Structures are given as C-alpha cells and as structure tokens.
Amino acid sequence: MAREGLTGSRIRERRSVAGLRQADLARSLGISASYLNLIEHNRRRIGGKLLLDIARVLGVEPSMLTEGAEAALIATLREAATQANLPQAEAERADELAGRFPGWAEVLAAGHRRIASLERTVETLSDRLTHDPHLATSVHELLTTAAAIRSTAAILAEDPDLTPEWRDRFHTNIDQDSRRLADSSKALVEYLDTGQGVEDAGASPQDELEAFLSEHDFCFEAVESGVSTPEALVADAPALRSNAARHMARGILQRVADDAAQAPRAAVRRAVKELGIDPVALARQLAIPVPMVLRRLAGLPELDVGLVVCDRAGSLLFRKPAAGFVIPRFGSACALWPLFAALSQPGQVMRAPIVQLGRGRAAFDCIAVAEAVGRPGYNTAPLVQASMLVLPDAAADRANVLEVGASCAVCPREPCPGRREPSILTGGL
C-alpha cells in the first residue's frame, strides 16, 4: 500500500494514543462514526479542511498523518525484512507497519541498526585479532618474555645448590625481562587505546592507502590530465604516513596515469553512455584489455561500482568497496569469489551473480578476469593479477546464484568446500 494511502491508519493510531473513541472523534468533527470508520480503514481519501480539523483535535501536525514515518525508517524496515528472507509481499508492508505502529517500527529499526553495527564491529575485531601484524608481534613478544621469566624463576625456586654468582645472574635476567615485559605491555595498551579503534584508517599501510583512496573518492583526474604527478600527489598526502603506504600509492597512481593515456576518462564515459556497463563490449569499442576497462569503470564515481584486485598468491592489493559488499580489511577473503577463479584461467572473462552471506543476502553481479603483469622471460612463470568488478544486483533469488561470504570467520554457510576456519557466527569465538 502506498504511503499516502495510509493516512487513515495513522489517524486510527493517533486516536488510540489520545484515548479517544471513534464516536467521540467523529462527533467533535461533525461527521458520522461510520464515515470516520471508512477513513480509518483507508477506504476514503481525506484532505483539505477535514484533515486539518482531525490534526487539530489529535494535537499533531497534518504532515504526521499524511507522511507518517520518515523514509529512512521504512527503508530500514524493508532492509530488515529482506535480510530475514521474508517474502517480497511482507517487505512491501513496511509502510503499513510504520504507519499503524510507529513506536514498534522504530524499535525494530533501531534493533536492526544495532545488530548491523555490532556485526561490523565483530567482523573488524575478528580480522584484526587474527591478522593485525603489529598486534600479533606484540602478543608474541609478551608471551615469549613471560615464558623466559617463568623459566628463570623456576630454576631459582627448584635448584637450591646454585652458586651466589649464578643466582645473581638469574636475578639480573628476571629484572631485565620484567622491565621488557612492562614496556611491551605499556606499548600494547597505548596501541589499543590511542586511536586504533575498529574504524581507524591508520592501523596498517594498507589502511593508510585505503584512507588516501577514499579521500579522493578513488578518482584522480589531476593525475590523468597531467596536472599533477603520482610523486607530487603522494608527497602532499598526510594520510600516507608510512613508506609502504606511499610505495603502494605511487604504484596505483602510476597505473591510473598509464590507463588514462590509453583510455581517457571522456572516451570511457561516452562508451558507457552508448553501451552501458558491459566490459567486453567496452573493451572492443575502446581497443583496450578488459582488466583496464574494469579499472577505468571503477574510477568513474557516478557508476558507484566496486573493484577488488589480487595477485597470484591471493593477497588483496586494491579494494574499492561497493555498497553492501563486505571486503575484509585483514586476512584472506572468501575463496569462492569469482576473483580467485579467474586466476586459474588468465584472459577468460568470468561473470557470475553472487549473494554475499553474513548480515543478510546482498546480491551482486561480479565480472572477473586475470592478466599477466610484468615483463615476460624464458622459463619464468608469469606473474598474474586478477580484477573483479562488483555491480549491485537486485535479483538475489534468481537461479544459479553463487553464495559466498566475506571471509570464513564471519560466514554462516555450513558446510562449505572453501572453509578454512570455523565461523564465529555459528561456532562462537
């Protein structure tokens, strides 16, 4: 039912909240109770003076009766219904729920938003605890130092025949190890407390790079047009604090400049307008390789598409997120992504509809292709990189859809041939 057709439901709800009987409200408006009953059951349209009179008696703004709940509330309810795999007919009744029971609708929407926020936090913290190199190194150092102290203390406690000279040496070792343990513990606490939150963009060189790319919306027209150079842009980027992040940024910007030289942004936009987002057709039209087409499409902000690039080892080199598509910040991604299947067949363009499991069933259309990079040589295996374009797709229930996750740790799919570790969503931490 359309939102504007629910005015009667909202009138009935507001009347109930005000403690008025239908007959009492009808009498104060100068209309029959039967006519008000038809209005409240959305069988009669209402407007003009009668709507203003009803709003005055109920003590609300007329817009509260005609517009009802905010569009964001209804959108959240529909999202919750979709992620709960409710039938489409039920999802379309979100307007009615928000109109008739605005309080309960807000409770459901707030709960859905809270659950989504907590799941994002769990995903990030799980990835970070498992794969954050600084955290892993710090924990390893703490455990090693604690083991050394325990070993030395055991010798002192269990060997009464130690000479004073050796006993002094062991006491010195315990003192030094204890100081190192205290310093390591303090450094770890500072690392966790001083801005290294779940959304911090400076936790690693990869995160610094992604912060830099996001700041520019993955669009570098100054580099493409020659107004600026990769070196100059990197030198002026405060987000790039580490040498590793600057090195990766220079490589990406240089590739942007090289791609733009062969496929200028204006030419790509004209081709997309004529052919749509069809990488194979665009590659033929522009006379460039398909992987370059994927990169050029990802550089057009108006398309709102995602791009993921990995190397032959499966490491994610580049992440441009698409709305709703979860890409792990640390560690390995789902082995079932078409991105990795493309690695085994360089040059073959693979297209697959996918549904990413996790907080819901977000649907996407993925196009992946792998290419050899670097210079060829005799008796040398080519270095291969794969690229995957991620497009939103509303057809989540169509046939032959591939169910994938973001990473094993937060994927509820059981059983799965590509699972490497238990999921915290099904097996706990």
Secondary structure, DSSP 8 states (H G I E B T S, - for coil): --GGGGHHHHHHHHHHHHT--HHHHHHHHTS-HHHHHHHHTT-S---HHHHHHHHHHHTS-HHHHHT-S-HHHHHHHHHHHHHTT--HHHHTTHHHHHHH-HHHHHHHHHHHHHHHHHHHHHHHHHHHHHH-HHHHHHHHHHHHHHHHHHHHHHHHHH-TT--HHHHHHHHHHHHHHHHHHHHHHHHHHHHHHSS--TT-TTSSHHHHHHHHHHHTTT--HHHHHTSS-HHHHHHT-TT--SHHHHHHHHHHHHHHHHHHHHS-HHHHHHHHHHH-S-HHHHHHHHTS-HHHHHHHHHT-GGG--EEEEEETT--EEEEE--TT----SSS---TTSHHHHHHTSTT--EEEEEEE-SSS-EEEEEEEEEEEES---TT---EEEEEEEEEE-S-TT-TT-EEE-S-GGG---SS-TT--S--TTTS--
